[in-house]
Amino acid sequence: MSSEEVINRIRSRGYWRVEIRPTMFEKLRIPTFSEARELVQSCKVQWGGWDYPHWNEASAQNMSDWVESQEDWEHHIEHWRFYRSGQFVHLFALHEDHLDLREVLPTRYPARRPRAGYVSYVWATHKVTEILEFASRLANKHALRPSAFISIGLYNLKDHELTSFSASRHLDDGYVYSMEDPIVIEREIPQDELVVNAGSFALDFIVEIFERFNWNNPPRQILAEEQKRLRERRL
């Protein structure tokens, strides 16, 4: 499947868009394609069953000034580019929009109100934590000097409800994103601070995303525990 076909499939439902780049542009910050490939592979995060970003050797290729890879397998649908300038752009499907929800949503009485879709607050917490950890590892290798611009966006989420996909993690009903516009959170973070405080910066992103669903003041302590579970592979 071509890159265009994969990207169109991603954009057909809910999806994430991530951008990580240095605030100072250098077209050939990374001298060679081999070094760009090695940088992604050495910095990718694999705390769960799927690496971030996912490296698919079969689809990885060198383009004009970037390396790219993509995947289209079950609910894992993604495409990323890593430019030799240090810019990383990643599109990936919202997993929840590609699953049979009858198999993953816990039963509840009374039944929840039908929505256009659902977003697992646990999965979202894990994903944002992995994104910031990947950025932190790039920063630790001085790929984002002097500071990093990080953008995390969620698209096509109108009438999606924030929920729990686990019977052991309760979340009240009613946290719904009702707008047509995407959720986009952006920050500029000094390289040195990103290296040592990735988890805390991830929490800032997570809290702001959840507040867009009208979950006001989500408990950082509980979200931090989810981050710890992820790092310790207690999923």
Rosetta blueprint (number, residue, H / E / L):
1 M L
2 S L
3 S H
4 E H
5 E H
6 V H
7 I H
8 N H
9 R H
10 I H
11 R H
12 S L
13 R L
14 G L
15 Y E
16 W E
17 R E
18 V E
19 E E
20 I E
21 R E
22 P E
23 T L
24 M L
25 F L
26 E L
27 K L
28 L L
29 R L
30 I L
31 P L
32 T L
33 F H
34 S H
35 E H
36 A H
37 R H
38 E H
39 L H
40 V H
41 Q H
42 S H
43 C H
44 K L
45 V E
46 Q L
47 W L
48 G L
49 G L
50 W L
51 D L
52 Y E
53 P L
54 H L
55 W L
56 N L
57 E L
58 A L
59 S L
60 A L
61 Q E
62 N E
63 M L
64 S L
65 D L
66 W E
67 V E
68 E E
69 S E
70 Q E
71 E E
72 D E
73 W E
74 E L
75 H L
76 H E
77 I E
78 E E
79 H E
80 W E
81 R E
82 F E
83 Y E
84 R L
85 S L
86 G L
87 Q L
88 F E
89 V E
90 H E
91 L E
92 F E
93 A E
94 L L
95 H H
96 E H
97 D H
98 H H
99 L L
100 D L
101 L H
102 R H
103 E H
104 V H
105 L L
106 P L
107 T L
108 R L
109 Y L
110 P L
111 A L
112 R L
113 R L
114 P L
115 R L
116 A L
117 G E
118 Y E
119 V E
120 S E
121 Y H
122 V H
123 W H
124 A H
125 T H
126 H H
127 K H
128 V H
129 T H
130 E H
131 I H
132 L H
133 E H
134 F H
135 A H
136 S H
137 R H
138 L H
139 A H
140 N H
141 K L
142 H L
143 A L
144 L L
145 R L
146 P L
147 S E
148 A E
149 F E
150 I E
151 S E
152 I E
153 G E
154 L E
155 Y E
156 N L
157 L L
158 K L
159 D L
160 H E
161 E E
162 L E
163 T E
164 S L
165 F L
166 S L
167 A L
168 S L
169 R L
170 H L
171 L L
172 D L
173 D L
174 G L
175 Y L
176 V E
177 Y E
178 S L
179 M L
180 E L
181 D L
182 P L
183 I E
184 V E
185 I E
186 E E
187 R E
188 E E
189 I E
190 P E
191 Q H
192 D H
193 E H
194 L H
195 V H
196 V H
197 N L
198 A H
199 G H
200 S H
201 F H
202 A H
203 L H
204 D H
205 F H
206 I H
207 V H
208 E H
209 I H
210 F H
211 E H
212 R H
213 F L
214 N L
215 W L
216 N L
217 N L
218 P L
219 P L
220 R H
221 Q H
222 I H
223 L H
224 A H
225 E H
226 E H
227 Q H
228 K H
229 R H
230 L H
231 R H
232 E L
233 R L
234 R L
235 L L
